[in-house]
Amino acid sequence: MKTRITELFGIKHPIIQGGMHHVGYAKLAAAVSNAGGLGIITALTQPNAKALASEIDRCHDLTDQPFGVNLTFLPSLKKADYPALIDVIIKGKVGIVETAGNNPQPWLPALQDAGIRVIHKCTSVRHALKAQSIGCDAVSVDGFECAGHPGEDDVPNFILLPRAADELTIPFVASGGMADGRSLVAALALGADGINMGTRFVATRQAPVHPNVKQAIVDATELDTRLIMRPLRNTERVLTNPAVERLLDKEQALGSQISFDDIVEEVAGVYPRVMQEGQTDSGAWSCGMVAGLIDDIPDVSDLIDRIMAQAKQIIDQRFGGLLAS
Ligand SMILES: Cc1cc2nc3c(=O)[nH]c(=O)nc-3n(C[C@H](O)[C@H](O)[C@H](O)COP(=O)(O)O)c2cc1C
């Protein structure tokens, strides 16, 4: 399939694996890129720039296809050394950077002067237009359904994507709630040039996370996610568990008086415990409503082949049949 996104990034299929904390290592990124999509390493999961450089080298060893690095700008306990990370991304000959969380403008000249394409992840049309106006090459439009940070506007993709299509001139992918060939065809119909998936890629054989995490996603339904940190205007969609429910109780009890310190136990340092040790109930971790559509743990290449085959079947047969009758 050829779209503006496959052309821009030099990939075979318009399917991107979004950056994911403690999931987006070279192993998964390379598997996605080898399957014809665009795999992405998550910079902030690495302890420092030197470790990111090694992860990028590892990814080059595992694939000769294009891959990207995610740079997330969100409030965090430990301030990242972005100039050093960008330096190793440039030196590591990474062709694509996915930015997220905040305006990437300060970092664009360094990245784009080095020939790197920048796709910025946004949760609203106004942020997507801002990204376009500052020169981003593409955007990823994340609807309310998405895992991670959906923003504060709560606009689902059935509205957000056609709104983005009406306003944007640069290519964009649909993110949040994407799982299969139906999602891809729907995203294309709504005006997107491809899809970005997070949760779906966590439940794959190559995702370097504990089997408990994959099973938790398979077991979850579309009703099992919660929005946390809304009072802090840092809303995150996560899988529910006892720690998340405790956090929500605190939010309710403390109201606007709540501070990050009140919930630190449920959110800080959780990812290694969940993703590597499999303690899925130990705190809050991102998961999308799309968990309700995920009921297996396939090989990445089988998943991508399946998405493309289903998309083709819908376009050729279902749509063709509808028009013929
Ligand atoms: C476990 C997990 C961790 C994530 N971590 C990040 C991150 O560090 N930075 C980021 O930009 N997005 C992060 N995301 C969001 C994804 O890149 C993607 O935008 C989102 O998962 C799309 O929604 P979906 O899960 O419905 O496909 C994460 C998602 C998951 C599931």
Ligand as a Chemical Component Dictionary entry (heavy atoms), coordinates in Angstrom:
data_LIG
# 
_chem_comp.id                   LIG 
_chem_comp.type                 NON-POLYMER 
_chem_comp.pdbx_formal_charge   0 
_chem_comp.three_letter_code    LIG 
# 
loop_
_chem_comp_atom.comp_id 
_chem_comp_atom.atom_id 
_chem_comp_atom.alt_atom_id 
_chem_comp_atom.type_symbol 
_chem_comp_atom.charge 
_chem_comp_atom.model_Cartn_x 
_chem_comp_atom.model_Cartn_y 
_chem_comp_atom.model_Cartn_z 
_chem_comp_atom.pdbx_ordinal 
LIG C1  C1  C 0 2.833  0.796 27.737 1  
LIG C2  C2  C 0 2.787  2.061 26.932 2  
LIG C3  C3  C 0 3.750  3.035 27.130 3  
LIG C4  C4  C 0 3.727  4.220 26.381 4  
LIG N1  N1  N 0 4.750  5.132 26.542 5  
LIG C5  C5  C 0 4.809  6.221 25.730 6  
LIG C6  C6  C 0 5.917  7.114 25.799 7  
LIG O1  O1  O 0 6.845  6.941 26.601 8  
LIG N2  N2  N 0 5.918  8.185 24.956 9  
LIG C7  C7  C 0 4.896  8.399 24.042 10 
LIG O2  O2  O 0 4.970  9.355 23.280 11 
LIG N3  N3  N 0 3.832  7.572 23.977 12 
LIG C8  C8  C 0 3.772  6.490 24.780 13 
LIG N4  N4  N 0 2.716  5.616 24.666 14 
LIG C9  C9  C 0 1.629  5.909 23.684 15 
LIG C10 C10 C 0 1.840  5.177 22.348 16 
LIG O3  O3  O 0 2.998  5.603 21.683 17 
LIG C11 C11 C 0 0.647  5.415 21.405 18 
LIG O4  O4  O 0 0.516  6.796 21.107 19 
LIG C12 C12 C 0 -0.644 4.903 21.999 20 
LIG O5  O5  O 0 -0.433 3.657 22.600 21 
LIG C13 C13 C 0 -1.720 4.771 20.921 22 
LIG O6  O6  O 0 -2.890 4.238 21.463 23 
LIG P1  P1  P 0 -3.257 2.654 21.405 24 
LIG O7  O7  O 0 -2.554 2.051 22.555 25 
LIG O8  O8  O 0 -4.723 2.633 21.500 26 
LIG O9  O9  O 0 -2.732 2.101 20.104 27 
LIG C14 C14 C 0 2.698  4.428 25.432 28 
LIG C15 C15 C 0 1.717  3.452 25.250 29 
LIG C16 C16 C 0 1.754  2.276 25.978 30 
LIG C17 C17 C 0 0.703  1.222 25.742 31 
# 
loop_
_chem_comp_bond.comp_id 
_chem_comp_bond.atom_id_1 
_chem_comp_bond.atom_id_2 
_chem_comp_bond.value_order 
_chem_comp_bond.pdbx_ordinal 
LIG C1  C2  SING 1  
LIG C2  C3  SING 2  
LIG C2  C16 DOUB 3  
LIG C3  C4  DOUB 4  
LIG C4  N1  SING 5  
LIG C4  C14 SING 6  
LIG N1  C5  DOUB 7  
LIG C5  C6  SING 8  
LIG C5  C8  SING 9  
LIG C6  O1  DOUB 10 
LIG C6  N2  SING 11 
LIG N2  C7  SING 12 
LIG C7  O2  DOUB 13 
LIG C7  N3  SING 14 
LIG N3  C8  DOUB 15 
LIG C8  N4  SING 16 
LIG N4  C9  SING 17 
LIG N4  C14 SING 18 
LIG C9  C10 SING 19 
LIG C10 O3  SING 20 
LIG C10 C11 SING 21 
LIG C11 O4  SING 22 
LIG C11 C12 SING 23 
LIG C12 O5  SING 24 
LIG C12 C13 SING 25 
LIG C13 O6  SING 26 
LIG O6  P1  SING 27 
LIG P1  O7  DOUB 28 
LIG P1  O8  SING 29 
LIG P1  O9  SING 30 
LIG C14 C15 DOUB 31 
LIG C15 C16 SING 32 
LIG C16 C17 SING 33 
# 
